[in-house]
Each structure stands twice: as C-alpha cells, then as structure tokens.
Amino acid sequence: MTTPVDIPIDPSLVDLYKDLHRHPELGFQEQRTVGVVVERLESAGFDVTTGVGRTGVVGILRNGDGPTIALRADMDALPVCEDTGLDYASTVTATDENGKTVPVAHACGHDLHTTCLLGAAAILASDTSGWSGTVVVIFQPAEELGAGAQAMVDDGLWDRFPKPDVVLGQHVSPLPAGKIAGHPGASYAGSDSLRVRLVGRGAHGSMPEASVDPIVLAAATVMRLQTVISREIPSTATAVLTVGSIHAGDAANVIPGEAEIQLNIRSYNETVRGKILDSVERIVRGEAAAAGAPEDPTITEIERFPVVTNDPDALGKTLSAFADWLGAANILDPGAGAGSEDVGILATSCDAPLSYWLLGGADPSLFTTGDMTDPALLKVPSNHSPHYAPVIDPTLDIGVRALVLAARAWLG
C-alpha cells in the first residue's frame, strides 16, 4: 500500500477543477456537474446512482468485508459575481429559486471539494490492496440552501445505500495551504435565516401623518434586534444575530406600504436558539404594535442549518493520521466556528459519528505564524467573498491525499 506522500495524483484533476470553477451551478441545478461526477465515478468502477435528493449522486465501491465509510463533497455554487481575475473565473449567470437572474460563482470552494473527492475515489478504486470494506461517496447538492443533505436523507439515502460507520468530509478554508484544522464537539454553528414582512400604511411623502411608515418601523425593529445578543443572551453563550437585508419603497417622495427585513441567527445549542427566536418574534410584533401597524407582521423561515458536531474520537482518529503525515504543527484546532454546514445531517440521520475538517487553501506566503492567531486570517479573502478562490497548488494535492488517508485510517 502506498503512503500519502507516494500516492500518484491524476494530473488531469487540475483541468477538471478549472472546468468546474468556470461552470458553477446553483443548488438543485447541478446537472452539468452531475454529468462530470458520474463519468468519473463510472470510469473508476463505482456503482453510481443519480437523482438522490433531486440532483445528488451516490457511488458505491465494495472491496470485501470490513467497515463502511461515507465520504461527502458538496457541489453547488453561490449567487456571487466572481472578481478574482483568474483566467478560469466564472462569468455564468442563472435563474435562482425566486426567478431572478443572478451571477454564479464557486465562491465557497465546492468545486474543489468535488474535484478532491473524485480524485480520492479513483485512487481508492485503483489500489484496493491496503483496505477492505465499502466506500460510499456522496456528492451532495444544495448545501448553500441548507437543503441538500436533508433532501438526500428524505429520498431514502440510508434505506437505499449502506449505512456508514463514520461520515468523513472536508471544507476548504482561508487557512494557509498545507494546514488542516478540526475541532471536536460543536464545531459549526446552527443557523436560522428569517424573512420579516412589516406592514404599514402608504402615503404621499408630504403627508406622513396619513401613514404608518414601515421604514421607520423597520429601522426601530433593526435597532431593537441589536439588543437580543447583548442584553438577553448570557455572556458565556456564543451567538450572533445579523440583519443582512432591508428593503422598502422605490421613490423618495412616497411612503411605501410595507418593508422587508432578512436576518440570520447563529447559535450552538437549542436553549439559546429558542431564546433568540422567541425574542425576535416578541420584538417584531411589539414594534409593529407600538407603530400602530394595520396588520400583524409575518415571520417566515428561509433556511435552517443544524449545529455540526464532530465526534471527538472519530475526529481524533482522523487528525492523528494527518499529524503522522503532515506533522503535528500543521494540524490546528480552530475552535467552534460561526459558519454553518448541513453535513451533520448525513451523520445524525444514520447515527454515525462525524469527522469533518478544514483544509487550508490560501497562499502560505500571506501568513506569518500560520496558526489561528495569524492576523492574515482577517485579511485574506474568505469563503463567500467575490475574491475567494483557493490556490490550486498545493491545496488540491493535499485535499485528495487527505481524503484517501482518512478513508484508509478507517478501512485499513
């Protein structure tokens, strides 16, 4: 059996990555990406099923008796206009779920995730001498919508395919390339995104006394929401509330009839989450009542991500294998992050432990210490930025090898 350093990496993966980067697709629209994934998996000898959870792909590779592992990559992109200046940058647009034409870019690195898993799958299939068991590769749609993992589970993922003894995966991050990071326990925040509709009474801008101004109501609501975390949540709890969108009206001299606020909540346990949601509802309804709104406001859920919890033993086993390979100094603990992911659903839905880590993808020359205290972490483009794109070398190489090594740590 080859060691991680000796694993030959398919040179065509670079061109594959650039191709996927040029052709991003929104959640549940990943048809072209699915075609690429299926072709590669079938060529490697996997038994492939498409259409799992609408656009998800599952590949199965059996190699005798032994454990079953699941390796997951997400495939979808974001409605972001890429501004990286790369010669393989995306210029794609698409129609989103609301019927709006939007720019599309792989600003979160899911193209790299897909490429790395395809590379790892081919290696595991070509060298079966050092492992035995069953490999389940999951190419998941719509992670950015917080809906893809649940869609696959609802479509009978673990009824139709072997249930794993562990779920493994990685996410590229703005850490230096060559570093891998993982945190045991609650690792990534639960997330709730809400849309609030505030109804007022429209009027001419010269007659505000005839109105119930929804813009003033929205402004008061936004300011009051800022007190939820600072005044209602214990200082020992970690939580975030962000108002990311506010819209009302189209003319300077017209008071509109309604306003819309969109907000996002990040939390790490259900008690804190419940408290924040209750406070949001109280404040929204209270401000509407105080303004004399003619209709009650409405609060609707846009998306929800559960807390991602790494099993300490499972993550420890994986990171130990990485430390033996890369050296302990290159394995970091990032602490609990406020980002959100739906990968945990794949594990909790089949009662399997999760081992999920961050793959450094930024130019190492931009960093000084290279650890979690490095000031460059606040300066380099991060995921979801229009400027975000991981450096291909050595990120792609390490990402492929990490997945292979993690799989063999469980199957060896």
C-alpha positions in Angstrom: 0.0 0.0 0.0 1.3 3.5 -0.9 1.8 6.1 1.7 0.1 9.6 1.4 3.3 11.1 0.1 3.6 8.3 -2.6 0.0 8.5 -3.8 0.1 9.4 -7.5 -2.3 12.3 -8.2 -4.0 12.4 -11.5 -2.7 15.5 -13.3 -6.0 15.9 -15.1 -7.6 17.0 -11.8 -6.2 20.5 -12.2 -8.1 20.9 -15.5 -11.1 19.3 -14.0 -11.1 21.8 -11.2 -10.7 24.7 -13.5 -13.6 23.4 -15.6 -15.9 23.1 -12.6 -14.8 26.5 -11.5 -15.8 28.0 -14.9 -19.1 26.3 -14.9 -20.7 26.8 -11.4 -24.4 25.8 -10.8 -26.8 26.9 -8.1 -28.3 24.4 -5.6 -30.6 21.7 -7.1 -29.4 22.9 -10.6 -26.1 21.0 -10.7 -26.9 19.0 -13.8 -23.6 19.6 -15.7 -21.6 18.9 -12.5 -23.5 15.7 -12.0 -22.6 14.6 -15.5 -18.9 15.1 -14.8 -19.2 13.3 -11.5 -21.0 10.3 -13.0 -18.5 9.9 -15.8 -15.5 9.9 -13.4 -17.1 7.6 -10.9 -18.2 5.0 -13.5 -14.8 5.1 -15.1 -13.3 4.3 -11.7 -15.6 1.3 -11.2 -18.2 2.7 -8.8 -21.8 1.6 -8.8 -23.5 5.0 -9.4 -27.0 6.3 -8.6 -28.2 9.7 -9.6 -31.2 11.8 -8.7 -30.8 11.2 -5.0 -32.4 14.2 -3.3 -33.1 15.7 -6.7 -29.6 16.2 -8.0 -27.4 14.2 -5.6 -25.1 11.4 -6.6 -24.1 8.3 -4.6 -21.3 6.0 -5.6 -20.6 2.6 -4.0 -17.3 0.7 -4.1 -17.2 -2.7 -2.3 -13.9 -4.4 -1.5 -14.6 -7.4 0.7 -15.6 -7.5 4.3 -14.9 -4.5 6.6 -16.3 -1.2 7.8 -18.4 1.1 5.7 -17.4 4.7 5.3 -19.1 7.7 3.7 -17.1 10.4 2.0 -19.0 13.6 1.2 -18.5 16.6 -1.1 -20.9 19.3 -1.9 -21.4 20.5 -5.5 -23.4 23.8 -5.6 -22.2 27.4 -6.1 -23.3 30.8 -4.8 -25.2 33.7 -6.4 -22.0 35.8 -6.3 -20.2 37.8 -9.1 -16.7 36.5 -9.1 -13.9 39.1 -9.0 -10.8 37.1 -8.7 -9.2 38.0 -12.0 -8.4 34.3 -12.7 -8.2 33.1 -16.3 -10.7 30.4 -15.4 -13.1 32.7 -13.5 -16.8 32.2 -13.8 -18.9 34.5 -16.0 -22.0 32.4 -15.6 -25.5 33.6 -14.7 -28.5 31.6 -13.7 -32.1 31.9 -12.6 -32.5 31.4 -8.9 -35.4 29.9 -7.0 -37.2 33.2 -7.0 -37.0 33.6 -10.7 -34.2 36.2 -10.6 -31.2 36.2 -12.9 -28.1 36.2 -10.7 -24.3 35.8 -11.3 -23.0 32.4 -10.1 -19.5 31.6 -8.8 -17.8 28.8 -6.8 -17.0 31.4 -4.0 -17.1 28.7 -1.3 -14.8 26.1 -2.8 -17.3 23.3 -3.6 -15.7 22.8 -6.9 -12.5 21.9 -5.1 -14.4 19.6 -2.8 -15.9 17.8 -5.8 -12.6 17.5 -7.5 -10.8 16.2 -4.4 -13.4 13.5 -3.8 -13.3 12.4 -7.4 -9.5 12.2 -7.2 -9.7 10.2 -3.9 -12.4 7.9 -5.2 -10.2 7.0 -8.2 -7.2 6.3 -6.0 -9.2 4.1 -3.6 -10.6 2.2 -6.6 -7.2 1.7 -8.3 -5.4 0.5 -5.1 -7.6 -1.9 -3.1 -4.7 -3.9 -1.7 -4.4 -2.0 1.6 -8.0 -1.7 2.6 -11.2 -3.7 2.8 -14.8 -2.7 3.3 -17.3 -0.4 1.5 -16.8 3.1 0.4 -19.9 5.3 -0.1 -19.1 8.6 -1.9 -21.8 11.3 -1.6 -21.9 14.2 -4.0 -24.5 16.4 -2.3 -26.5 19.2 -3.9 -27.7 22.5 -2.4 -25.5 22.9 0.7 -25.7 26.6 0.3 -29.5 26.4 0.6 -29.2 24.3 3.7 -31.5 21.7 2.0 -29.3 19.2 0.1 -28.4 16.8 2.9 -31.9 16.6 4.2 -33.2 16.1 0.6 -31.0 13.1 0.2 -32.0 11.7 3.5 -35.7 12.2 2.8 -35.1 10.4 -0.5 -34.1 7.3 1.4 -30.3 7.7 1.4 -29.7 5.3 4.2 -32.5 2.9 3.2 -31.2 2.6 -0.3 -27.4 2.6 0.4 -25.1 1.1 3.0 -25.2 2.9 6.3 -21.7 4.1 7.2 -19.7 3.5 10.4 -18.4 7.1 10.0 -19.1 10.1 7.8 -15.9 11.9 6.6 -15.5 15.2 4.8 -13.6 18.4 4.4 -14.2 22.1 3.6 -11.6 24.4 2.1 -10.9 27.5 4.2 -8.7 30.6 4.2 -6.1 28.9 6.3 -2.7 28.5 4.8 -2.4 25.7 2.3 -0.6 22.8 4.0 -2.6 23.2 7.2 -5.6 21.1 8.3 -7.9 22.1 11.2 -10.6 20.4 13.1 -12.5 21.0 16.4 -14.1 18.2 18.5 -17.7 18.6 19.7 -19.9 21.5 18.4 -17.8 22.8 15.6 -20.0 24.9 13.3 -23.0 26.9 14.4 -26.6 26.2 13.8 -28.1 28.9 11.6 -31.6 30.3 11.1 -32.4 32.7 8.4 -35.7 34.6 8.6 -37.7 36.9 6.4 -39.8 39.5 8.3 -42.6 41.4 6.5 -43.7 44.6 8.2 -47.0 46.1 7.0 -47.6 49.8 7.3 -49.9 52.3 5.5 -48.6 54.1 2.4 -49.0 57.8 1.8 -47.5 60.7 -0.1 -44.2 61.9 1.3 -45.7 65.3 2.1 -48.4 63.7 4.3 -46.6 61.4 6.8 -49.4 61.9 9.2 -51.6 59.8 6.9 -49.2 56.9 7.0 -47.9 54.2 9.2 -44.4 54.4 8.0 -42.9 50.9 7.6 -39.4 52.3 7.1 -39.4 53.9 10.5 -40.9 50.7 11.8 -38.2 48.6 10.2 -35.5 50.9 11.5 -36.8 50.7 15.0 -37.0 46.9 14.7 -33.5 46.6 13.5 -32.1 48.7 16.3 -34.1 46.8 18.9 -32.9 43.4 17.5 -29.3 44.5 18.3 -30.1 44.2 22.0 -31.0 40.5 21.8 -27.5 39.2 22.0 -26.1 41.9 24.2 -28.9 42.1 26.7 -30.8 38.8 26.6 -28.3 36.0 26.0 -25.8 35.0 28.7 -22.3 36.3 28.1 -21.0 32.7 28.4 -23.0 31.7 25.4 -21.8 32.3 21.8 -24.4 33.6 19.4 -24.7 36.1 16.5 -27.7 38.0 15.1 -27.2 39.8 11.8 -29.7 41.8 9.8 -28.4 41.3 6.3 -31.1 42.8 4.2 -33.7 45.6 4.5 -35.9 46.8 1.7 -38.8 49.2 1.4 -40.0 51.7 -1.2 -38.9 52.8 -4.6 -39.3 56.6 -4.6 -38.0 59.5 -2.4 -41.4 61.1 -2.0 -43.6 58.1 -1.4 -44.0 56.3 1.9 -44.4 52.7 1.0 -46.9 50.2 2.3 -44.6 47.6 3.7 -40.9 46.8 4.4 -39.0 43.6 4.5 -36.1 42.6 6.8 -34.0 39.5 6.4 -31.9 38.3 9.3 -29.6 35.5 10.3 -29.1 33.9 13.7 -26.1 31.7 14.7 -26.2 29.6 17.8 -24.7 26.4 19.3 -27.5 24.9 21.4 -31.2 24.6 21.3 -31.9 26.6 24.5 -30.0 29.7 23.2 -31.6 29.3 19.8 -35.1 29.1 21.2 -34.5 32.1 23.4 -33.3 34.2 20.4 -36.1 33.1 18.2 -38.7 34.0 20.9 -37.0 37.4 21.4 -37.1 38.1 17.7 -40.8 37.4 17.5 -41.5 39.4 20.6 -39.6 42.4 19.3 -41.0 42.3 15.7 -44.6 42.1 17.0 -44.0 44.6 19.8 -42.6 47.2 17.4 -45.4 46.7 15.0 -48.0 47.2 17.7 -46.2 50.3 19.0 -46.2 51.8 15.5 -49.9 51.1 15.1 -49.4 48.8 12.1 -52.7 47.9 10.4 -51.7 44.2 10.0 -49.6 41.8 12.1 -46.1 41.2 10.8 -45.2 37.8 9.3 -42.0 35.9 10.1 -41.1 33.1 7.7 -38.1 30.7 7.7 -35.8 31.0 4.7 -33.4 28.2 5.7 -32.0 26.4 8.7 -28.7 24.6 9.4 -28.4 22.4 12.5 -25.2 22.6 14.7 -22.4 20.4 13.2 -20.9 18.3 16.0 -17.7 16.4 15.4 -17.4 13.1 17.3 -14.2 13.6 19.4 -13.0 10.1 18.9 -13.7 10.0 15.2 -12.1 13.3 14.6 -9.2 12.4 16.8 -8.5 9.3 14.8 -8.6 11.2 11.5 -6.4 14.1 12.7 -3.9 11.7 14.3 -3.4 10.2 10.8 -3.0 13.6 9.4 -0.4 14.6 12.0 1.6 11.5 11.3 1.6 12.6 7.6 1.9 16.4 7.7 3.4 16.9 11.2 1.6 17.9 14.4 2.5 21.6 13.8 0.3 21.6 10.7 -2.8 20.3 12.5 -4.8 23.1 14.2 -7.8 23.4 16.4 -9.8 26.4 15.1 -12.3 26.3 17.9 -16.0 26.4 17.3 -16.7 28.5 14.2 -19.8 30.6 13.4 -20.1 29.2 9.9 -22.8 26.7 9.1 -23.0 23.4 7.2 -25.5 20.7 6.6 -23.1 17.8 6.5 -24.0 16.8 10.1 -27.4 15.7 8.9 -25.8 12.9 6.9 -24.3 11.6 10.1 -27.1 12.1 12.6 -29.7 10.6 10.2 -27.9 7.3 10.4 -26.5 7.6 14.0 -22.9 7.6 12.7 -20.0 9.7 14.1 -18.9 12.7 12.1 -15.2 13.6 11.3 -15.2 16.9 9.4 -12.1 19.1 9.0 -11.0 22.3 7.4 -8.5 22.2 4.5 -6.2 25.2 4.2 -6.5 26.8 0.8 -4.8 30.2 1.0 -1.4 31.2 -0.2 1.0 30.4 2.6 3.2 33.4 1.8 0.5 35.7 3.0 0.8 34.4 6.6 3.3 35.0 9.4 2.6 32.5 12.2 0.2 30.3 10.1 -1.9 29.4 13.1 -5.3 30.6 14.4 -3.8 33.8 15.8 -2.4 34.9 12.5 -3.6 38.5 11.6 -3.7 37.5 8.0 -6.8 35.4 8.7 -8.8 38.7 8.8 -7.2 40.0 5.6 -7.1 37.2 3.1 -10.4 36.7 1.0 -12.7 34.3 2.8 -15.4 31.9 1.6 -18.4 33.7 0.0 -16.2 36.7 -1.0 -16.2 37.6 -4.7 -12.4 37.5 -4.4 -12.3 34.0 -2.9 -10.5 31.2 -4.8 -8.1 28.7 -3.2 -4.6 28.3 -4.6 -4.6 25.1 -6.6 -1.1 24.0 -5.6 -0.7 22.5 -3.0 -4.4 22.7 -1.9 -5.8 20.2 -4.5 -2.9 17.8 -3.9 -3.3 17.8 -0.1 -7.1 17.6 -0.3 -7.0 14.5 -2.4 -4.5 12.8 -0.2 -6.3 13.8 3.0 -9.5 12.1 1.9 -7.6 8.9 0.9 -5.7 8.8 4.1 -8.8 9.4 6.2 -10.6 6.6 4.3 -7.7 4.2 4.9 -7.5 5.1 8.5 -11.0 3.6 8.9 -10.7 0.8 6.3 -7.1 -0.4 6.8 
